[in-house]
Amino acid sequence: MSDIETIMRMAPVIPVLVVDEVAHAVPIAEALVAGGLPVLEVTLRTPAALEVIRAMKRVPGAVVGAGTVLNPADLDASLQVGAEFIVSPGLTPRLAEAAIAAGVPFLPGTANAGDIMLGLDFGLSRFKFFPAEASGGIAALKAIAAPFGQARFCPTGGITQATAGNWLALDAVLCVGGSWLVAKPEAGEGPDCRAIEAAAHAARALAT
């Protein structure tokens, strides 16, 4: 399960993607990878999500995972289309057991000390802090992380380009999740790949 840390350290921002059209998958992934963000989290929030994962995996350099994985069935479906890591908004024993049995890099969601302790009981120490801003922001994560020196986090939810650097400055934070990088296209239009690549370059620069 330590492979999840390798993935978290590949870039300062993991794009959190909600993609409605499979045809948009490759252009979005190509733009993000070209901008220096190779790790892509495709959330299972649209009917197209699984096929989007399958399509994005064809992009050279892309490391594609599934987000909003809620249960073992979601996990299995994601692995069948080639998801390379799994992200969940929370943590349940059933999902933890299934992810560990599958041997897939797993980033479960936590929002309090009890969630972290449950994860530690399963041998997990890398977590998504979600929803980051709504759960109290940086002050809350500092307080929650303090008793758990071995834990590291990917805060996600409400973070922007302007605030991401503040989160990344925390010792307990390895990366952040960002939904600001890809704007939803207007009806009938494709993604603005130039804008996506520019946003990715700006996000990548947060590591310097």
C-alpha positions in Angstrom: 0.0 0.0 0.0 3.0 2.3 0.2 2.6 2.8 -3.6 0.0 5.4 -2.8 2.7 7.7 -1.4 4.7 7.4 -4.7 1.6 8.5 -6.6 0.9 11.4 -4.2 4.4 12.7 -4.6 4.3 12.7 -8.4 2.9 16.3 -8.5 1.6 18.9 -6.1 -1.9 18.7 -7.4 -4.1 15.7 -8.4 -6.8 16.9 -10.7 -10.2 15.8 -9.6 -12.2 15.3 -12.7 -15.9 15.0 -13.5 -16.2 14.1 -17.2 -19.5 13.7 -18.9 -18.3 12.8 -22.4 -15.9 9.9 -23.2 -14.8 11.9 -26.3 -13.4 14.6 -23.9 -11.3 12.1 -21.9 -8.2 11.9 -24.1 -7.9 15.7 -24.8 -8.3 16.5 -21.1 -5.7 14.0 -20.0 -3.3 15.0 -22.7 -3.5 18.7 -21.6 -3.1 17.9 -18.0 -0.1 15.6 -18.6 1.5 18.2 -20.9 1.1 20.8 -18.1 3.0 18.6 -15.7 0.1 16.9 -13.8 0.3 13.1 -14.6 -1.9 11.8 -11.8 -5.6 12.0 -12.7 -8.5 11.2 -10.5 -11.7 10.4 -12.5 -14.7 10.6 -10.1 -17.4 8.0 -10.5 -20.0 10.8 -10.7 -21.1 10.4 -14.3 -22.4 7.5 -16.3 -19.3 7.9 -18.6 -16.7 7.7 -15.8 -15.6 4.1 -16.2 -15.1 4.5 -19.9 -13.3 7.8 -19.3 -10.8 6.0 -17.1 -10.3 3.4 -19.8 -9.7 6.1 -22.5 -7.4 8.2 -20.3 -5.2 5.3 -19.7 -4.2 5.4 -23.3 -2.5 8.7 -22.8 1.3 8.3 -22.4 2.5 9.4 -19.0 -1.0 9.5 -17.4 -1.5 7.7 -14.1 -5.3 7.3 -13.9 -7.3 6.4 -10.8 -10.9 6.3 -9.8 -12.5 8.7 -7.3 -15.8 8.7 -5.4 -15.4 4.9 -4.9 -18.0 4.1 -2.3 -18.1 0.3 -1.9 -16.4 -2.9 -3.1 -18.6 -3.0 -6.3 -17.3 0.4 -7.3 -13.8 -0.8 -6.6 -14.2 -3.9 -8.7 -15.7 -1.9 -11.6 -12.8 0.6 -11.5 -10.2 -2.1 -11.5 -11.8 -3.8 -14.4 -11.3 -0.7 -16.6 -7.7 -0.3 -15.4 -7.8 2.2 -12.6 -4.3 2.4 -11.1 -5.3 3.8 -7.7 -8.5 4.3 -5.7 -9.8 7.4 -3.9 -12.9 7.4 -1.7 -14.6 10.3 0.1 -14.7 8.2 3.3 -13.6 4.9 4.8 -15.6 1.8 5.7 -14.3 -1.6 6.9 -15.7 -3.3 3.8 -14.0 -0.9 1.4 -10.7 -1.0 3.2 -10.7 -4.8 3.3 -11.5 -5.0 -0.5 -8.9 -2.4 -1.4 -6.2 -4.2 0.7 -7.2 -7.6 -0.8 -6.9 -6.2 -4.3 -3.4 -4.7 -3.5 -4.4 -1.4 -5.2 -3.0 2.0 -4.0 -5.8 3.3 -1.9 -6.5 6.9 -0.6 -9.5 6.8 1.7 -11.3 10.0 2.9 -11.0 11.2 6.5 -12.4 14.2 8.3 -11.8 13.4 11.9 -9.5 11.5 14.3 -11.8 8.5 14.4 -11.5 8.1 10.6 -7.7 8.2 10.8 -7.7 5.7 13.6 -9.8 3.3 11.6 -7.4 3.6 8.7 -4.4 3.0 10.9 -6.1 -0.1 12.2 -6.1 -1.4 8.6 -2.4 -0.4 8.1 -3.3 2.7 6.1 -1.5 6.0 6.8 -2.1 8.1 3.6 -5.5 9.8 3.6 -7.6 12.3 1.7 -8.8 15.1 4.0 -12.3 15.8 2.7 -14.1 18.1 2.4 -11.1 20.2 3.3 -12.5 23.7 3.5 -15.9 22.7 4.8 -14.3 20.6 7.5 -12.5 23.6 9.0 -9.7 24.2 6.6 -6.0 24.4 7.4 -6.6 24.9 11.2 -8.7 21.8 11.4 -6.2 19.6 9.5 -3.3 20.9 11.7 -5.3 19.9 14.8 -6.5 16.6 13.5 -3.1 15.5 12.2 -1.1 16.5 15.3 -1.6 13.2 17.2 -0.9 11.1 14.1 2.7 11.8 13.1 2.8 8.9 10.7 -0.2 10.1 8.7 0.0 12.2 5.5 -2.8 13.8 3.6 -4.2 15.0 0.3 -6.7 17.8 1.2 -9.5 18.0 -1.3 -12.6 20.1 -1.5 -12.8 23.9 -1.8 -9.1 24.3 -2.6 -8.1 26.7 -5.3 -5.0 27.7 -7.1 -4.7 30.7 -4.8 -5.0 28.6 -1.6 -3.3 25.4 -2.6 0.2 26.7 -1.6 -0.9 27.3 1.9 -2.0 23.7 2.2 1.1 22.3 0.6 3.2 24.2 3.1 2.0 21.9 5.9 4.4 19.1 6.8 1.5 16.6 6.9 0.4 17.4 3.3 1.9 15.6 0.3 -0.4 17.0 -2.4 -3.8 18.5 -2.8 -6.8 17.5 -4.9 -8.0 20.2 -7.3 -11.3 20.5 -9.2 -10.5 24.0 -10.5 -8.2 22.8 -13.3 -10.9 21.7 -15.8 -13.9 23.9 -16.5 -17.1 22.1 -17.6 -17.5 22.7 -21.3 -20.5 24.5 -22.7 -23.1 22.3 -24.2 -22.0 21.0 -27.5 -18.4 22.1 -27.1 -15.2 20.3 -26.3 -12.8 21.1 -23.4 -10.6 24.2 -23.6 -7.3 22.3 -23.8 -5.1 25.4 -23.9 -6.7 26.7 -20.7 -6.4 23.3 -19.1 -2.7 23.0 -19.9 -2.1 26.5 -18.6 -3.9 25.8 -15.4 -1.8 22.6 -15.0 1.4 24.4 -15.5 0.4 26.9 -12.8 -0.5 24.1 -10.5 2.7 22.3 -11.2 4.7 25.4 -10.3 3.3 25.2 -6.7 6.0 22.5 -6.1 8.8 25.0 -6.6 
